[in-house]
Amino acid sequence: MSDSAASYISAALSAAPPELRPIVQDLQRLYDRKLWHQLTLALFKFLDHPLSQPYRVDLFNQFVKHFEDKINPLRLAEMCVATSKSIEEPDKLLVFLTTVLARIPASKAPEANVLLLSSIAHAKLLFGDMDGTKVDLGVAGRLLDDLSDVESSVRAAYYSVAADYFKAKADYVPYYKHSLLYLACVNVETDLTGEEKIARAHDLSISALLGDTLYNFGELLMHPILASLDGSAHEWIKSLLFTFNEGNIGKFEALSPQFPREPILQENYPFLRQKICLMALIEAAFKRGINGRTMSFQTIAEETKLPHDEVEHLVMKALSLHLIRGTLDQVSSTAHISWVQPRVLSRQQIGELAVRLGGWCEKLQKTENFVKDNQPELFAGL
């Protein structure tokens, strides 16, 4: 053991609380025997102990630093991140993280760099440096894109701070995307507290409703995190999500008195009203099936509860957003819809689809029977 490392660990052993002394003794023994893997595990055990917080930075700077080249770079980055949580001063925190980052080449340890850059970006975001956060996220994102095999914890760190960044900018669509990617990298039940689950489900729901290109949020509707809103003050927002998915304007109007409880929804009521009308149009086309998708403007006006003179604009909006495909006939005031954007179906919608499939199978059977009766030679030998 180097003189400085030996001096530190000796002083730490005498100064540490009784609960920490066995771990410190292990650190000393494992270092002397150059058992780097076991030493790494012992270091994490020390960092995880609640009483170690006052000693973490000194341990890293005066002990770990002397043999950090013997430690797996990603594990070293994880130690750095764990240690940084004990630093409260913004300037010192950033200096600590960036100093360690400078000692780990991105070419040799890209995963470690992604983790450290994500932590640095998070620190800058907390201190209001949006431009600095964006730069670091950009570098980390490019490194991540070039990696094929990445630990979930590294991806989670990146997607978490990216989601926080877009939340701070009120950029709903990328927040929605990165937040769901973050949830895909963690165990929702064990890695998030109850409060964190409710907050995440709430923010995802708001972004799904207010995202100007989000008209298919089935992934969220199926995600178990949405269940955390049950019994909470935000349970009505979950109901609102399913109302949009069904394109049910009646339910939307019934829930609209709740909007003042969520000021951002109240402020965006005109947009939400247009969005539910678009969803109602999609639902109306879906219910009619392929043979009934030539709809008059009057029918669309009734389905969407819009004035007749606003129907054409609504259909053009749906076409421009690629929610539907089809054509408009202004002369006959009709719209022919040939395709509807796929989305997650409710139980009621699945039931309606099953009825339509049953009808289709019945027609197919009748056609087969007709051919058998009129052209039996086609079935000879079958």
MOMO-V851069 format. One record per residue. RES is the residue in three letters. PHI is phi in whole degrees, -180 to 180 (999 if undefined). PSI is psi in whole degrees, -180 to 180 (none if undefined). Layout:
# MOMO-V851069
RES,PHI,PSI / RES,PHI,PSI
This chain:
# MOMO-V851069
MET,999,136 / SER,-63,158 / ASP,-59,-45 / SER,-68,-40 / ALA,-67,-40 / ALA,-64,-42 / SER,-63,-42 / TYR,-64,-50 / ILE,-67,-31 / SER,-67,-45 / ALA,-66,-38 / ALA,-65,-37 / LEU,-64,-37 / SER,-81,-28 / ALA,-92,-19 / ALA,-69,149 / PRO,-61,155 / PRO,-54,-34 / GLU,-65,-27 / LEU,-94,-17 / ARG,-61,-40 / PRO,-61,-37 / ILE,-69,-42 / VAL,-63,-39 / GLN,-62,-39 / ASP,-63,-41 / LEU,-59,-45 / GLN,-64,-46 / ARG,-67,-45 / LEU,-68,-35 / TYR,-67,-44 / ASP,-59,-34 / ARG,-92,0 / LYS,56,39 / LEU,-94,82 / TRP,-66,-39 / HIS,-65,-48 / GLN,-64,-35 / LEU,-65,-39 / THR,-61,-45 / LEU,-63,-39 / ALA,-67,-36 / LEU,-64,-42 / PHE,-66,-35 / LYS,-63,-40 / PHE,-65,-47 / LEU,-66,-30 / ASP,-78,-17 / HIS,-73,129 / PRO,-59,-28 / LEU,-81,-5 / SER,-84,-10 / GLN,-51,-45 / PRO,-67,-15 / TYR,-108,-5 / ARG,-65,-47 / VAL,-64,-45 / ASP,-64,-40 / LEU,-60,-44 / PHE,-67,-47 / ASN,-75,-33 / GLN,-106,-9 / PHE,-124,-60 / VAL,-61,-38 / LYS,-56,-28 / HIS,-76,-16 / PHE,-138,23 / GLU,-63,-25 / ASP,-71,-12 / LYS,-92,-7 / ILE,-100,144 / ASN,-53,128 / PRO,-56,-38 / LEU,-68,-41 / ARG,-64,-37 / LEU,-63,-43 / ALA,-63,-39 / GLU,-65,-39 / MET,-62,-42 / CYS,-61,-46 / VAL,-64,-44 / ALA,-62,-41 / THR,-67,-38 / SER,-63,-21 / LYS,-69,-11 / SER,-92,-2 / ILE,-101,120 / GLU,-96,-31 / GLU,-73,125 / PRO,-55,-48 / ASP,-63,-45 / LYS,-65,-37 / LEU,-62,-49 / LEU,-66,-40 / VAL,-62,-44 / PHE,-60,-50 / LEU,-67,-45 / THR,-69,-31 / THR,-66,-43 / VAL,-68,-41 / LEU,-57,-40 / ALA,-65,-21 / ARG,-93,-1 / ILE,-120,100 / PRO,-61,134 / ALA,-64,-31 / SER,-67,-30 / LYS,-97,-26 / ALA,-142,69 / PRO,-64,-36 / GLU,-62,-45 / ALA,-61,-38 / ASN,-66,-40 / VAL,-61,-44 / LEU,-64,-45 / LEU,-69,-41 / LEU,-64,-37 / SER,-65,-40 / SER,-68,-39 / ILE,-65,-42 / ALA,-62,-40 / HIS,-64,-42 / ALA,-63,-45 / LYS,-64,-37 / LEU,-64,-42 / LEU,-63,-30 / PHE,-94,7 / GLY,84,11 / ASP,-90,81 / MET,-66,-40 / ASP,-65,-44 / GLY,-63,-39 / THR,-61,-44 / LYS,-62,-42 / VAL,-63,-49 / ASP,-65,-39 / LEU,-64,-37 / GLY,-63,-45 / VAL,-64,-47 / ALA,-62,-40 / GLY,-64,-40 / ARG,-67,-40 / LEU,-63,-42 / LEU,-65,-39 / ASP,-63,-28 / ASP,-87,-5 / LEU,-100,138 / SER,-99,-28 / ASP,-127,104 / VAL,-128,138 / GLU,-64,143 / SER,-58,-36 / SER,-64,-33 / VAL,-71,-47 / ARG,-61,-42 / ALA,-60,-42 / ALA,-62,-43 / TYR,-68,-51 / TYR,-65,-31 / SER,-64,-50 / VAL,-73,-33 / ALA,-63,-43 / ALA,-63,-43 / ASP,-62,-38 / TYR,-63,-48 / PHE,-71,-28 / LYS,-66,-42 / ALA,-63,-29 / LYS,-90,-1 / ALA,55,40 / ASP,-101,94 / TYR,-68,-42 / VAL,-66,-52 / PRO,-66,-30 / TYR,-62,-47 / TYR,-58,-46 / LYS,-63,-51 / HIS,-72,-31 / SER,-69,-40 / LEU,-67,-37 / LEU,-64,-38 / TYR,-61,-46 / LEU,-64,-29 / ALA,-71,-16 / CYS,-101,-3 / VAL,-126,165 / ASN,-93,108 / VAL,-58,-38 / GLU,-72,-35 / THR,-105,-27 / ASP,-92,-15 / LEU,-119,140 / THR,-77,169 / GLY,-58,-42 / GLU,-66,-39 / GLU,-67,-38 / LYS,-65,-44 / ILE,-64,-44 / ALA,-63,-43 / ARG,-67,-43 / ALA,-64,-39 / HIS,-63,-49 / ASP,-66,-38 / LEU,-64,-40 / SER,-64,-44 / ILE,-63,-42 / SER,-67,-37 / ALA,-63,-40 / LEU,-72,-37 / LEU,-99,-8 / GLY,-65,125 / ASP,-74,-10 / THR,-121,11 / LEU,-97,100 / TYR,-122,4 / ASN,-137,91 / PHE,-113,42 / GLY,-63,-32 / GLU,-61,-37 / LEU,-73,-41 / LEU,-61,-30 / MET,-91,-9 / HIS,-78,137 / PRO,-63,-20 / ILE,-65,-24 / LEU,-66,-25 / ALA,-66,-19 / SER,-67,-17 / LEU,-80,-16 / ASP,-62,128 / GLY,80,-2 / SER,-95,177 / ALA,-69,-13 / HIS,-104,14 / GLU,-60,-33 / TRP,-65,-27 / ILE,-69,-36 / LYS,-61,-43 / SER,-61,-37 / LEU,-65,-38 / LEU,-59,-48 / PHE,-67,-32 / THR,-63,-42 / PHE,-65,-42 / ASN,-62,-32 / GLU,-86,-12 / GLY,64,36 / ASN,-96,99 / ILE,-69,-33 / GLY,-60,-46 / LYS,-67,-36 / PHE,-60,-46 / GLU,-67,-32 / ALA,-70,-31 / LEU,-89,-16 / SER,-60,-29 / PRO,-63,-16 / GLN,-81,-16 / PHE,-56,-37 / PRO,-58,-20 / ARG,-70,-19 / GLU,-128,86 / PRO,-51,-34 / ILE,-67,-30 / LEU,-73,-39 / GLN,-62,-41 / GLU,-65,-29 / ASN,-105,25 / TYR,-57,-44 / PRO,-58,-41 / PHE,-65,-44 / LEU,-64,-35 / ARG,-65,-43 / GLN,-65,-39 / LYS,-65,-42 / ILE,-68,-31 / CYS,-67,-40 / LEU,-64,-41 / MET,-67,-34 / ALA,-66,-38 / LEU,-63,-44 / ILE,-61,-44 / GLU,-65,-40 / ALA,-63,-42 / ALA,-68,-39 / PHE,-63,-43 / LYS,-65,-27 / ARG,-83,-17 / GLY,75,178 / ILE,-68,-28 / ASN,-90,-5 / GLY,-123,26 / ARG,-95,13 / THR,-94,106 / MET,-116,137 / SER,-75,156 / PHE,-60,-33 / GLN,-66,-42 / THR,-63,-43 / ILE,-64,-40 / ALA,-61,-39 / GLU,-69,-40 / GLU,-68,-37 / THR,-101,-4 / LYS,57,41 / LEU,-109,154 / PRO,-61,149 / HIS,-56,-37 / ASP,-77,-3 / GLU,-103,-4 / VAL,-67,-45 / GLU,-60,-42 / HIS,-63,-40 / LEU,-63,-46 / VAL,-64,-40 / MET,-64,-37 / LYS,-64,-43 / ALA,-64,-39 / LEU,-66,-43 / SER,-67,-30 / LEU,-87,0 / HIS,61,33 / LEU,-81,-29 / ILE,-140,166 / ARG,-128,146 / GLY,162,-162 / THR,-137,156 / LEU,-110,138 / ASP,-120,99 / GLN,-69,-30 / VAL,-66,-47 / SER,-92,0 / SER,53,53 / THR,-133,160 / ALA,-130,128 / HIS,-103,120 / ILE,-107,116 / SER,-97,-15 / TRP,-155,144 / VAL,-125,136 / GLN,-57,128 / PRO,-63,149 / ARG,-159,170 / VAL,-69,137 / LEU,-103,145 / SER,-77,171 / ARG,-59,-40 / GLN,-64,-43 / GLN,-66,-37 / ILE,-64,-40 / GLY,-61,-43 / GLU,-64,-39 / LEU,-66,-38 / ALA,-63,-39 / VAL,-63,-42 / ARG,-66,-39 / LEU,-66,-39 / GLY,-62,-41 / GLY,-65,-39 / TRP,-65,-42 / CYS,-64,-37 / GLU,-65,-43 / LYS,-64,-39 / LEU,-64,-40 / GLN,-66,-40 / LYS,-63,-40 / THR,-65,-43 / GLU,-62,-44 / ASN,-64,-38 / PHE,-63,-45 / VAL,-66,-40 / LYS,-60,-42 / ASP,-72,-32 / ASN,-101,-23 / GLN,-138,66 / PRO,-63,-23 / GLU,-63,-25 / LEU,-67,-24 / PHE,-105,5 / ALA,-63,131 / GLY,86,-5 / LEU,-84,none
